[in-house]
Amino acid sequence: MSARTKARKRAIDILYIADVRQISIPESLAIEAERAASEPARLVSWLYARELVDGVVDHREEIDELIETYSQGWSLARMPNIDRAILRIGIWEILYNDAVPHAVAIDEAVEAAKIFSTDDSAGFVNGLLGKIAQTAPSA
């Protein structure tokens, strides 16, 4: 598993924990930062995980609006927590990280949905991120 894939998993965990525990994302990030400080071997994945989470926090309103717009009948509240986390990270990578090609961001999100979410989530994530990628500037 690549360092970036590990970082995405950590970022998903941070966003998911914030949702489930009903705490702020910065608070969830602080908890993970404390843990990461004791694991220097995981520094590379931690740095990108933090960049992902900070990016989601900085652009959350726009990201959530895009999820609502493109999810066709699924409100954010109705989605599984894990799907929200995966979508938020995928959208941030598509829109704000020029170093990650859109196809890679989508593939990583779909793989995460296959591993961590419901049977239908991978197709949902793929379709939603694909629509957003079509409207985004090319990476």
Contacts in CASP RR format, 6 or more apart in sequence:
PFRMAT RR
TARGET T0000
AUTHOR 0000-0000-0000
METHOD contacts of the structure
MODEL  1
MSARTKARKRAIDILYIADVRQISIPESLAIEAERAASEPARLVSWLYAR
ELVDGVVDHREEIDELIETYSQGWSLARMPNIDRAILRIGIWEILYNDAV
PHAVAIDEAVEAAKIFSTDDSAGFVNGLLGKIAQTAPSA
3 44 0 8 1.000
3 45 0 8 1.000
3 48 0 8 1.000
4 45 0 8 1.000
4 48 0 8 1.000
4 100 0 8 1.000
4 108 0 8 1.000
5 108 0 8 1.000
6 42 0 8 1.000
6 45 0 8 1.000
6 49 0 8 1.000
7 44 0 8 1.000
7 45 0 8 1.000
7 46 0 8 1.000
7 47 0 8 1.000
7 48 0 8 1.000
7 49 0 8 1.000
7 52 0 8 1.000
8 48 0 8 1.000
8 49 0 8 1.000
8 52 0 8 1.000
8 89 0 8 1.000
8 108 0 8 1.000
8 112 0 8 1.000
9 112 0 8 1.000
10 32 0 8 1.000
10 45 0 8 1.000
10 46 0 8 1.000
10 49 0 8 1.000
11 48 0 8 1.000
11 49 0 8 1.000
11 52 0 8 1.000
11 53 0 8 1.000
11 56 0 8 1.000
11 85 0 8 1.000
11 89 0 8 1.000
12 82 0 8 1.000
12 85 0 8 1.000
12 86 0 8 1.000
12 89 0 8 1.000
12 112 0 8 1.000
12 116 0 8 1.000
13 32 0 8 1.000
14 25 0 8 1.000
14 28 0 8 1.000
14 29 0 8 1.000
14 32 0 8 1.000
14 49 0 8 1.000
14 53 0 8 1.000
15 25 0 8 1.000
15 28 0 8 1.000
15 53 0 8 1.000
15 56 0 8 1.000
15 84 0 8 1.000
15 85 0 8 1.000
15 88 0 8 1.000
15 89 0 8 1.000
16 81 0 8 1.000
16 82 0 8 1.000
16 85 0 8 1.000
17 23 0 8 1.000
17 28 0 8 1.000
17 31 0 8 1.000
17 32 0 8 1.000
18 24 0 8 1.000
18 25 0 8 1.000
18 27 0 8 1.000
18 28 0 8 1.000
19 81 0 8 1.000
19 84 0 8 1.000
19 85 0 8 1.000
20 81 0 8 1.000
21 28 0 8 1.000
25 53 0 8 1.000
25 56 0 8 1.000
25 57 0 8 1.000
25 60 0 8 1.000
26 57 0 8 1.000
29 50 0 8 1.000
29 53 0 8 1.000
29 54 0 8 1.000
29 57 0 8 1.000
32 49 0 8 1.000
33 46 0 8 1.000
33 50 0 8 1.000
36 42 0 8 1.000
36 43 0 8 1.000
36 46 0 8 1.000
39 46 0 8 1.000
52 89 0 8 1.000
52 92 0 8 1.000
52 93 0 8 1.000
55 92 0 8 1.000
55 96 0 8 1.000
56 63 0 8 1.000
56 88 0 8 1.000
56 89 0 8 1.000
56 92 0 8 1.000
59 92 0 8 1.000
59 95 0 8 1.000
59 96 0 8 1.000
60 88 0 8 1.000
62 95 0 8 1.000
63 87 0 8 1.000
63 88 0 8 1.000
63 91 0 8 1.000
63 92 0 8 1.000
63 95 0 8 1.000
64 76 0 8 1.000
64 88 0 8 1.000
66 91 0 8 1.000
66 132 0 8 1.000
67 76 0 8 1.000
67 79 0 8 1.000
67 84 0 8 1.000
67 87 0 8 1.000
67 88 0 8 1.000
67 91 0 8 1.000
67 128 0 8 1.000
68 75 0 8 1.000
68 76 0 8 1.000
70 128 0 8 1.000
70 131 0 8 1.000
70 132 0 8 1.000
71 79 0 8 1.000
71 124 0 8 1.000
71 128 0 8 1.000
74 124 0 8 1.000
76 84 0 8 1.000
79 87 0 8 1.000
80 117 0 8 1.000
80 118 0 8 1.000
80 121 0 8 1.000
82 113 0 8 1.000
82 116 0 8 1.000
82 117 0 8 1.000
82 121 0 8 1.000
83 113 0 8 1.000
83 117 0 8 1.000
83 118 0 8 1.000
83 121 0 8 1.000
83 124 0 8 1.000
83 125 0 8 1.000
86 109 0 8 1.000
86 112 0 8 1.000
86 113 0 8 1.000
86 116 0 8 1.000
86 117 0 8 1.000
86 121 0 8 1.000
86 125 0 8 1.000
87 109 0 8 1.000
87 125 0 8 1.000
87 128 0 8 1.000
87 129 0 8 1.000
89 109 0 8 1.000
90 105 0 8 1.000
90 106 0 8 1.000
90 108 0 8 1.000
90 109 0 8 1.000
90 129 0 8 1.000
91 129 0 8 1.000
91 132 0 8 1.000
93 100 0 8 1.000
93 104 0 8 1.000
93 105 0 8 1.000
93 108 0 8 1.000
94 100 0 8 1.000
94 102 0 8 1.000
94 105 0 8 1.000
94 106 0 8 1.000
94 129 0 8 1.000
94 132 0 8 1.000
94 133 0 8 1.000
94 136 0 8 1.000
94 139 0 8 1.000
95 132 0 8 1.000
95 136 0 8 1.000
97 105 0 8 1.000
97 139 0 8 1.000
98 139 0 8 1.000
99 139 0 8 1.000
100 139 0 8 1.000
101 139 0 8 1.000
102 130 0 8 1.000
102 133 0 8 1.000
102 136 0 8 1.000
102 138 0 8 1.000
102 139 0 8 1.000
103 133 0 8 1.000
105 129 0 8 1.000
105 133 0 8 1.000
105 139 0 8 1.000
106 125 0 8 1.000
106 126 0 8 1.000
106 129 0 8 1.000
106 130 0 8 1.000
106 133 0 8 1.000
109 125 0 8 1.000
109 126 0 8 1.000
109 129 0 8 1.000
110 122 0 8 1.000
110 123 0 8 1.000
110 125 0 8 1.000
110 126 0 8 1.000
110 129 0 8 1.000
112 125 0 8 1.000
113 121 0 8 1.000
113 122 0 8 1.000
113 123 0 8 1.000
113 124 0 8 1.000
113 125 0 8 1.000
113 126 0 8 1.000
114 121 0 8 1.000
114 122 0 8 1.000
117 125 0 8 1.000
END
